[in-house]
Amino acid sequence: MAGSLDFQFSLRVANGFFADLAAPAAQAIVQTNPGAYGGVSTVTTTPALIPNITPVTAAGWCYVQNLDPTYYILIGPTSGAMLLKLLPGESFAFRLTPGATPYAQAASGSSGSLLLCRVYEA
C-alpha cells in the first residue's frame, strides 16, 4: 500500500514597491517504499558525502537544514559542483535522482557545522 509525502511551499517577497508571491498548490507525492534515514552530522570545510543516508534504497526527497548559528553550508551533487547555499538556520527540500548521494561543505573558517539531513524513500 502506498503512502504519501505531503509538500507545501510558499514564498512572499516585500521590498519597498516590489512585491511577489509564489504559492503553488500543495503536493502529495506517492511513497511506495516506506522509509527515511538520516540525522544530524558534522560538515567540515572539505567537501564530503553527507553521512548516514546511504542505506536508503529508493531515494525520493531530501530535506536539509543548517543548524550552525554562524556559518553557511554548501550542498551539491559532487564535491566540485555545489548548488545550494544554506545560511544559518535555513532549510530546503529537493527530489534526489535515484542512486545520487549529495555532498556537503562548511564555509571556510568553520571548525565543523551541524547539518540535519533526512532522506525519504520514494
Secondary structure, DSSP 8 states (H G I E B T S, - for coil): --EEEEE---EEEEETTEEEEE----EEEEESS--EEEEEEEE-SS-EE-TT-TT-SSEEEEEEEE--SS--EEEESBTTB--EEE-TT-EEEEE--TT---EEEE-TT-S-EEEEEEEEE-
